[in-house]
Structure formats: structure tokens, C-alpha cells
Amino acid sequence: MKKEDTMVSQRLTYLCTVLFFAVSMVIVSFGQVVIAADPNTMYISPSTATVTEGDSFQVAVRVDTTSSNSAQVDILYPASNLILTGYSLSGAEYPNEASSTNTPGVFSLTTFKPGGSPNASGDVLVTTLTFEATSATGSAVIDLQDTSCAVDGACETVAREDATITIDALVQPPVDGDGDGVLDGNDNCPAEVGPVNNDGCPVTAPPANEVVYSDILPAANVTLPQGDTGVVTGERGAIVINCGTLKGTGKVASVAMSCGKVAPGLSPGILSTGDVAYTGGSQEVELGGTASGSFDQLNVTGTVDLGTATALSVIHWNNFRPALNSQFVIINNDGSDAVTGTFQNLAQGATVVVDGITYTISYTGGDGNDVVLTATDVPAAPATPNTGIAQIKNFAPLAFVTTLIALGAVVLSRRALIGKN
């Protein structure tokens, strides 16, 4: 081969090699652009931008989705001046709840459409949250986390557009000359002096209060209003939960909950009780193992009425991962009486997905009348984030072009070597 031909071959080989790597980078970039350019977004839409301390307000979580069958909502909010008093799936595009957790400052909710229903699309409602402003700060940010997403096989939404709420301080209303009445012009307000909200009516922010009941007083009943947490390690009578929280490893005569939370144990543990009657709120279950006492359980001597409006919140405590077919008796119901009702949107045989692990619920488990969670799908390891490699593998035209370029570079290099010899 002539010297000129050899130089041409070498240059072509160099150009092909450069082009090969350039196209490869384009392919990788293409995979990343596909993810970043996904049009789906989730955002928060508050009912008002300004509230007064003591006021309640609603925040709609919406998603603009091309097509999805479920959604994950993860929110941070300042617990120092906001309380999440509830949430609703009424009118939402994903009316079935898979799981939810609500600790001060942190809220997580997973919802989905019923099986066989067409995917949601367009600008749709995911859930409506209700907050109460407990103290004035100037502004409070409700932060929608990047883990929030619309799901159609995988998370497809980059969460953004948080909400900033301005919280004004309570004001002291003027009083009449005798000092015994509020001059607010609202005949529906009580005639007393005190802080007022935007309607000019006196309000009192609920106190944050935790009380440990360690002594044995089986006849002493306890009511838990919003902001109150009762930790029973001894014995108490009837417990009425009115938007408060019940915890502990002791014994109570009965539990009636309209809103609020039952969280057996002390992360985790067993709470013994008589009759249980739920009409709202949530029961939180921490799973930390399969041995008795290593997961939350209500040990009930009496009847169990779950109603239909109480949510079940399942949490993996201390990064616990169960073995396949592990069972957890979360309500140990004595005798032979059947459990009445079901947890919200969790009929017999329904599934709850937590950290990628699927649990199936039964209300006739254990000895025939217990509420039992069974781990029916346990992935070997948590799913890794999609970095665009899947798009590369599945994008046949670009892969074909890359292969041709690579083969061309090899052939030209071979010819150059032959010419030298």
C-alpha cells in the first residue's frame, strides 16, 4: 500500500473512532434527555396563600400526566407551625389507597386506580390535604419532594412547584366598655375575649401534649383530642381518640377512634385492648421482625369493628425486609367473633405495597378471625434508578448505527495494518 493510502486509512480510522464515541455519547445523552424531558409534573395548589394562626386550609396535590395508573406523594412541611389534620381521596383520579404515613412534618401517600380501570391523563387531582396553622411564622413552605411521581410501571414525574403559605399572627380583638364582649360584628361568635381568626371569632390553637399513663387505673377513661398523644404503658379504661394519637404497650378497656391515629407499641410493640371501633383516622403498623413484639399488634379481647374509613399505614422499622410469605398478625382477635368492616380501600385479599414489598391483607387469618399481613412479593433488592441505559438497549436504530461504525473502524484499521506489511 502506498504511503498516501496508509495515511488516508489511518485518518479514516481516527475519524471513525471519534465518531463512534461521539454517537455513543449522543445515545447516552438521549437516554437521559428522555427521562428529564418527561412532560409529567406534580404540583401543589393551596386554597389560599395567606391564613391566620388557628385557621384551617386545604391544599390540592395535582399531577399533569400523559398516562398513569397510580401516584406517590411525599411532602415535607414545618411541624413547628402546621398540623396535617387529614387528607381526602374524594374526587381523586386514584381513589384506592395503598399506604400512607403521617409523622410531624412528613407525609407520604401511595394511591392507585382500581384494577382494569383506564389510566389517568391530563391535569388530575391526586389528593386533598387539610392543614391547620398553629403559630405565626411569616411564611411556611409545604415542600413536594422529588420522590413524588405519577406511575405507569415506573415513576415518571419530576415533582416541583411547592406551596408557600403566609401565616399571620393572632390579633387581640377590641372589647366593650365593660371588658366582657368581643366587638367583632359577628353574631355567631361566642361573647368572650380572646384571639380571633379571619372570621373575627375566638380560636385557641390545640396544644401539643404527650402524656404517659404508666399506673394501673382501669376505671380511668382518656380522651385524646387533636395534638394530644397518650402513651399507655400501664392500664386505663375507655380510650376515645378524637384526632389525637394512642401508643403504648399497656392495656386499655376499649378504643373508639373517629380521627387520629392508633400506633401500638413503642416502635414496635403490642397494645392490649377490649372492644375496638373505628370510624376514621388511621392505624399505624411498624414491621421490625416476625417474632412477637417485633411488629406492631393490637391484642383484642372483645369485638373488632374497622368500619370503612380508617386507613392502614405500614412502615418498615429499622430497614426491616421480610422473607417471602412472612406473616404478621396486626390485630389478634380473641374468640370466634369475625372482624367487622375493612381498612379503607383494603378489601379481603387486597395488597399494600411498602418500599417495593407487596403485602396481602386477610381479615380471616391466624386462627380464623385475625387481621394478617402476608409478604407475597419480596424483590431481591431495592430497584435501582433508571439512568438511561434501558433506553439505549431498547433504541434499536441508534444501536444499529453504532455497530456499523464500530465494524467500519475495525475494517479500516485492519486494512491499514495489511498495507504496512
C-alpha positions as CSV (number, residue, x, y, z in Angstrom):
1,M,0.0,0.0,0.0
2,K,1.2,3.5,-0.9
3,K,2.2,5.8,1.9
4,E,-0.6,8.2,0.9
5,D,-3.2,5.3,1.1
6,T,-1.8,4.3,4.5
7,M,-2.2,7.9,5.8
8,V,-5.8,8.1,4.4
9,S,-6.7,4.8,6.1
10,Q,-5.2,6.0,9.4
11,R,-7.1,9.2,9.2
12,L,-10.4,7.4,8.4
13,T,-9.7,5.0,11.3
14,Y,-9.2,8.0,13.6
15,L,-12.3,9.8,12.4
16,C,-14.5,6.6,12.7
17,T,-13.2,6.1,16.2
18,V,-14.0,9.6,17.2
19,L,-17.4,9.4,15.5
20,F,-18.1,6.1,17.3
21,F,-17.5,7.6,20.7
22,A,-19.5,10.8,19.8
23,V,-22.5,8.8,18.7
24,S,-22.2,6.7,21.8
25,M,-22.3,9.8,24.0
26,V,-25.3,11.1,22.0
27,I,-27.1,7.8,22.7
28,V,-26.3,8.0,26.4
29,S,-27.4,11.7,26.4
30,F,-30.5,10.7,24.5
31,G,-31.4,8.3,27.2
32,Q,-31.0,10.9,29.9
33,V,-32.9,13.5,27.9
34,V,-35.9,11.1,27.6
35,I,-36.1,11.0,31.4
36,A,-35.5,14.7,32.1
37,A,-37.8,15.8,29.3
38,D,-40.8,13.8,30.5
39,P,-43.7,16.2,30.4
40,N,-45.4,14.9,33.6
41,T,-45.2,17.2,36.6
42,M,-46.8,17.2,40.1
43,Y,-47.6,20.4,41.9
44,I,-49.4,21.8,45.0
45,S,-52.4,24.1,44.7
46,P,-53.4,25.7,48.1
47,S,-56.9,27.1,48.6
48,T,-55.4,30.3,50.0
49,A,-52.0,32.0,50.1
50,T,-52.5,33.7,53.5
51,V,-54.0,32.3,56.7
52,T,-54.2,33.4,60.3
53,E,-52.9,31.3,63.2
54,G,-55.6,28.9,64.1
55,D,-57.1,28.7,60.6
56,S,-57.5,25.5,58.6
57,F,-56.9,25.5,54.9
58,Q,-56.8,22.9,52.1
59,V,-54.0,22.0,49.7
60,A,-54.7,20.1,46.5
61,V,-52.0,17.8,45.1
62,R,-52.3,17.5,41.3
63,V,-50.4,15.9,38.5
64,D,-50.2,16.7,34.9
65,T,-49.8,13.3,33.4
66,T,-49.7,11.7,30.0
67,S,-50.8,8.3,31.3
68,S,-50.6,6.8,34.8
69,N,-52.4,4.3,37.0
70,S,-51.1,5.3,40.4
71,A,-49.2,8.1,42.2
72,Q,-46.8,8.6,45.1
73,V,-46.9,11.8,47.2
74,D,-44.1,12.7,49.6
75,I,-44.4,16.0,51.4
76,L,-42.4,17.9,54.0
77,Y,-44.0,20.7,56.0
78,P,-42.9,22.7,59.0
79,A,-44.3,20.9,62.1
80,S,-43.5,23.9,64.2
81,N,-46.4,25.8,62.8
82,L,-48.5,23.4,60.7
83,I,-50.5,20.3,61.6
84,L,-51.8,18.0,58.9
85,T,-55.3,17.2,60.2
86,G,-56.4,14.9,57.4
87,Y,-56.5,14.1,53.7
88,S,-59.2,13.1,51.2
89,L,-59.3,10.9,48.1
90,S,-62.8,12.2,47.2
91,G,-62.8,13.2,43.5
92,A,-59.2,11.9,43.1
93,E,-58.2,10.1,40.0
94,Y,-56.5,7.4,42.1
95,P,-59.2,6.6,44.7
96,N,-57.6,3.5,46.2
97,E,-55.0,3.9,48.9
98,A,-52.1,1.5,49.1
99,S,-50.3,3.1,52.1
100,S,-49.9,6.3,54.0
101,T,-47.8,7.7,56.8
102,N,-48.0,11.0,58.7
103,T,-45.5,11.9,61.3
104,P,-45.0,15.5,62.3
105,G,-43.5,17.3,59.3
106,V,-43.6,14.4,57.0
107,F,-46.5,12.9,54.9
108,S,-46.4,10.1,52.4
109,L,-49.3,8.6,50.4
110,T,-49.5,5.9,47.7
111,T,-52.7,5.7,45.7
112,F,-53.8,3.7,42.7
113,K,-56.7,3.2,40.3
114,P,-58.9,0.0,40.6
115,G,-57.8,-2.9,38.6
116,G,-58.9,-2.7,34.9
117,S,-59.6,1.0,35.0
118,P,-58.1,3.1,32.2
119,N,-55.0,5.1,33.2
120,A,-55.5,8.8,34.2
121,S,-54.3,11.5,31.9
122,G,-54.3,15.3,31.8
123,D,-54.3,17.6,34.8
124,V,-55.8,15.4,37.5
125,L,-56.4,15.5,41.3
126,V,-54.3,13.1,43.4
127,T,-55.4,14.0,46.9
128,T,-56.6,17.0,49.0
129,L,-54.8,17.7,52.3
130,T,-56.1,19.8,55.2
131,F,-53.7,21.7,57.3
132,E,-54.1,23.9,60.4
133,A,-51.8,26.8,61.2
134,T,-50.7,26.6,64.8
135,S,-48.4,29.5,65.0
136,A,-47.3,32.5,63.0
137,T,-44.0,32.5,61.1
138,G,-44.5,34.9,58.3
139,S,-44.3,32.1,55.8
140,A,-44.3,28.3,55.8
141,V,-43.3,26.1,52.8
142,I,-45.1,22.9,52.0
143,D,-42.4,21.0,50.1
144,L,-43.3,18.5,47.5
145,Q,-40.3,16.0,47.3
146,D,-38.7,14.7,44.1
147,T,-39.8,11.2,45.1
148,S,-43.4,12.3,44.3
149,C,-44.5,11.0,40.9
150,A,-47.1,9.6,38.6
151,V,-46.6,5.9,37.9
152,D,-47.2,3.7,34.9
153,G,-44.8,0.8,35.6
154,A,-42.2,3.3,37.0
155,C,-42.1,6.8,38.4
156,E,-42.4,9.2,35.6
157,T,-42.8,12.6,37.2
158,V,-40.3,15.2,38.4
159,A,-42.0,16.9,41.3
160,R,-42.0,20.6,41.5
161,E,-43.9,23.8,42.4
162,D,-44.1,23.8,46.2
163,A,-46.6,26.0,48.1
164,T,-45.7,28.9,50.4
165,I,-48.3,29.9,52.9
166,T,-48.1,33.2,54.8
167,I,-49.3,32.8,58.4
168,D,-50.4,36.0,60.2
169,A,-50.3,36.3,64.0
170,L,-53.4,36.1,66.0
171,V,-54.9,39.5,66.9
172,Q,-56.5,40.6,70.1
173,P,-60.0,41.9,69.4
174,P,-61.3,45.1,71.0
175,V,-63.7,44.7,73.9
176,D,-66.6,46.7,75.0
177,G,-66.5,49.2,77.9
178,D,-67.3,46.6,80.4
179,G,-64.5,44.3,79.1
180,D,-66.8,41.4,78.7
181,G,-67.5,41.1,75.0
182,V,-65.8,40.9,71.6
183,L,-66.7,43.8,69.3
184,D,-66.2,41.9,66.0
185,G,-69.6,42.4,64.4
186,N,-70.1,38.6,64.0
187,D,-73.3,37.5,65.9
188,N,-72.2,33.8,65.5
189,C,-69.1,34.3,67.7
190,P,-69.1,33.5,71.4
191,A,-69.2,36.6,73.6
192,E,-65.8,36.2,75.1
193,V,-62.4,37.9,74.9
194,G,-59.6,36.0,73.1
195,P,-57.6,35.7,69.9
196,V,-59.6,35.7,66.7
197,N,-59.2,34.2,63.2
198,N,-60.1,35.7,59.8
199,D,-63.8,35.5,60.7
200,G,-63.3,37.5,63.8
201,C,-64.2,34.5,66.0
202,P,-62.2,33.5,69.0
203,V,-60.0,30.5,68.5
204,T,-57.5,28.5,70.5
205,A,-54.7,26.5,68.9
206,P,-54.6,22.9,70.1
207,P,-51.7,22.3,72.4
208,A,-49.1,19.7,71.6
209,N,-49.2,17.4,74.5
210,E,-47.9,13.8,75.3
211,V,-48.9,12.0,78.4
212,V,-47.5,8.7,79.6
213,Y,-50.1,6.6,81.6
214,S,-47.9,4.2,83.5
215,D,-50.0,3.5,86.6
216,I,-52.8,0.9,86.9
217,L,-56.2,2.8,86.7
218,P,-58.6,0.5,84.8
219,A,-61.6,2.7,85.5
220,A,-59.9,6.0,84.3
221,N,-61.1,6.9,80.9
222,V,-59.0,9.0,78.5
223,T,-60.0,11.3,75.6
224,L,-57.3,12.3,73.1
225,P,-58.1,15.5,71.1
226,Q,-56.1,16.9,68.3
227,G,-52.5,17.5,69.3
228,D,-52.6,15.0,72.3
229,T,-50.7,11.8,72.4
230,G,-51.5,9.2,75.0
231,V,-48.8,6.6,75.7
232,V,-50.3,3.8,77.8
233,T,-47.7,1.6,79.5
234,G,-49.9,0.8,82.5
235,E,-53.7,0.3,82.4
236,R,-56.5,2.6,81.5
237,G,-60.3,2.5,80.8
238,A,-62.0,3.5,77.6
239,I,-59.9,5.5,75.2
240,V,-61.7,7.9,72.9
241,I,-59.5,9.2,70.1
242,N,-60.7,12.5,68.6
243,C,-57.9,13.4,66.3
244,G,-55.2,12.5,68.8
245,T,-52.7,9.6,68.9
246,L,-52.7,6.4,71.0
247,K,-49.5,4.5,71.6
248,G,-48.1,2.1,74.2
249,T,-47.6,-1.5,75.4
250,G,-50.1,-1.4,78.2
251,K,-53.8,-2.3,78.4
252,V,-57.0,-0.3,77.8
253,A,-60.6,-1.2,78.3
254,S,-61.7,-0.2,74.7
255,V,-60.7,2.0,71.8
256,A,-63.0,4.3,69.8
257,M,-61.5,6.4,67.0
258,S,-63.2,9.0,64.8
259,C,-60.0,10.6,63.6
260,G,-56.4,10.5,64.6
261,K,-54.1,7.5,64.9
262,V,-53.6,4.2,66.7
263,A,-49.9,3.2,66.8
264,P,-49.5,0.1,69.0
265,G,-46.2,-0.4,70.9
266,L,-43.2,1.8,71.4
267,S,-41.6,1.2,68.0
268,P,-42.8,-1.5,67.7
269,G,-44.8,-3.5,70.3
270,I,-48.1,-4.9,71.4
271,L,-51.1,-2.9,72.9
272,S,-53.8,-4.9,74.6
273,T,-57.4,-3.6,74.4
274,G,-61.0,-4.5,74.8
275,D,-63.6,-3.6,72.0
276,V,-62.2,-1.7,69.1
277,A,-64.4,0.6,67.0
278,Y,-63.1,2.7,64.2
279,T,-65.0,5.3,62.1
280,G,-62.0,7.3,60.8
281,G,-58.3,8.0,61.3
282,S,-55.5,5.5,60.7
283,Q,-53.8,2.6,62.3
284,E,-50.0,2.6,62.0
285,V,-48.2,-0.7,61.9
286,E,-44.4,-0.9,62.2
287,L,-42.8,-4.1,61.0
288,G,-39.4,-4.8,62.5
289,G,-39.3,-8.7,62.5
290,T,-41.5,-11.7,62.7
291,A,-41.2,-12.6,66.4
292,S,-43.9,-11.5,68.8
293,G,-43.3,-7.9,69.9
294,S,-41.0,-7.1,66.9
295,F,-44.0,-5.8,64.9
296,D,-47.0,-3.7,66.0
297,Q,-50.1,-5.5,67.1
298,L,-53.4,-4.9,68.7
299,N,-54.2,-7.8,71.1
300,V,-58.0,-7.5,71.3
301,T,-60.2,-9.2,73.9
302,G,-63.6,-8.2,72.5
303,T,-65.1,-7.1,69.2
304,V,-63.3,-5.5,66.3
305,D,-65.2,-3.0,64.0
306,L,-62.9,-1.4,61.5
307,G,-65.7,0.5,59.6
308,T,-64.6,1.5,56.1
309,A,-62.9,4.9,56.6
310,T,-59.8,4.1,58.6
311,A,-56.6,3.9,56.7
312,L,-53.8,1.4,57.3
313,S,-50.3,2.7,57.4
314,V,-47.4,0.1,57.2
315,I,-43.8,1.1,57.9
316,H,-40.6,-0.9,57.8
317,W,-38.9,-0.2,61.1
318,N,-35.1,-0.1,61.2
319,N,-34.9,-1.0,57.4
320,F,-36.5,-4.4,58.0
321,R,-37.1,-6.6,54.9
322,P,-39.3,-9.7,55.4
323,A,-38.8,-13.1,53.9
324,L,-41.3,-14.2,51.3
325,N,-44.6,-15.5,52.8
326,S,-43.8,-14.0,56.3
327,Q,-47.0,-13.3,58.2
328,F,-47.8,-10.5,60.7
329,V,-50.9,-10.7,62.9
330,I,-51.5,-7.0,63.2
331,I,-54.9,-7.4,65.0
332,N,-55.1,-10.5,67.2
333,N,-58.8,-11.0,67.7
334,D,-59.8,-13.4,70.5
335,G,-62.7,-15.8,70.5
336,S,-64.5,-16.7,67.3
337,D,-66.3,-13.4,66.5
338,A,-65.5,-12.1,63.0
339,V,-63.8,-8.8,62.2
340,T,-66.4,-6.3,61.1
341,G,-65.6,-3.9,58.3
342,T,-62.2,-3.4,56.5
343,F,-59.5,-0.8,56.4
344,Q,-60.1,2.0,53.9
345,N,-59.9,0.6,50.3
346,L,-58.4,-2.7,51.5
347,A,-60.9,-5.5,51.0
348,Q,-60.2,-9.1,51.8
349,G,-57.2,-10.1,49.7
350,A,-56.2,-6.6,48.7
351,T,-52.5,-5.7,48.6
352,V,-50.4,-3.0,50.2
353,V,-47.0,-2.1,48.7
354,V,-44.3,-0.7,51.0
355,D,-40.8,0.0,49.9
356,G,-41.3,-2.2,46.8
357,I,-42.6,-5.2,49.0
358,T,-46.2,-6.4,48.5
359,Y,-48.3,-7.5,51.4
360,T,-51.7,-9.2,51.1
361,I,-54.3,-8.5,53.8
362,S,-56.7,-11.0,55.3
363,Y,-59.4,-10.4,57.9
364,T,-59.8,-14.2,58.4
365,G,-56.2,-15.0,59.1
366,G,-54.4,-16.5,62.1
367,D,-56.9,-18.7,63.9
368,G,-59.7,-17.6,61.5
369,N,-60.7,-14.1,62.7
370,D,-57.4,-12.1,62.9
371,V,-56.1,-9.3,60.6
372,V,-53.0,-10.6,59.0
373,L,-50.5,-9.2,56.5
374,T,-48.6,-11.7,54.4
375,A,-45.5,-10.7,52.4
376,T,-46.4,-12.1,48.9
377,D,-43.8,-10.3,46.8
378,V,-40.4,-9.5,48.1
379,P,-37.8,-8.3,45.5
380,A,-34.3,-9.5,46.0
381,A,-33.1,-5.9,46.3
382,P,-34.5,-2.4,46.0
383,A,-34.9,-1.2,42.4
384,T,-32.0,0.9,41.1
385,P,-32.7,4.3,39.5
386,N,-33.1,4.3,35.7
387,T,-30.1,6.3,34.3
388,G,-31.0,6.0,30.7
389,I,-29.3,2.6,29.9
390,A,-32.7,1.0,29.4
391,Q,-33.4,3.5,26.6
392,I,-30.1,2.7,25.0
393,K,-30.9,-1.0,25.0
394,N,-34.3,-0.5,23.6
395,F,-33.4,2.0,20.9
396,A,-32.6,-0.3,18.0
397,P,-31.8,2.2,15.3
398,L,-29.1,4.0,17.2
399,A,-27.7,0.7,18.4
400,F,-27.5,-0.5,14.8
401,V,-25.7,2.7,13.6
402,T,-23.2,2.4,16.4
403,T,-22.5,-1.2,15.5
404,L,-21.9,-0.3,11.8
405,I,-19.5,2.5,12.8
406,A,-17.6,0.1,15.1
407,L,-17.3,-2.5,12.4
408,G,-16.1,0.1,9.9
409,A,-13.4,1.3,12.2
410,V,-12.2,-2.3,12.7
411,V,-12.1,-3.0,8.9
412,L,-10.2,0.2,8.1
413,S,-7.7,-0.5,10.9
414,R,-7.2,-3.9,9.5
415,R,-6.6,-2.6,6.0
416,A,-4.1,-0.1,7.3
417,L,-2.1,-2.8,9.1
418,I,-2.1,-5.0,6.0
419,G,-0.8,-2.1,3.9
420,K,2.1,-1.6,6.2
421,N,3.1,-5.2,5.9
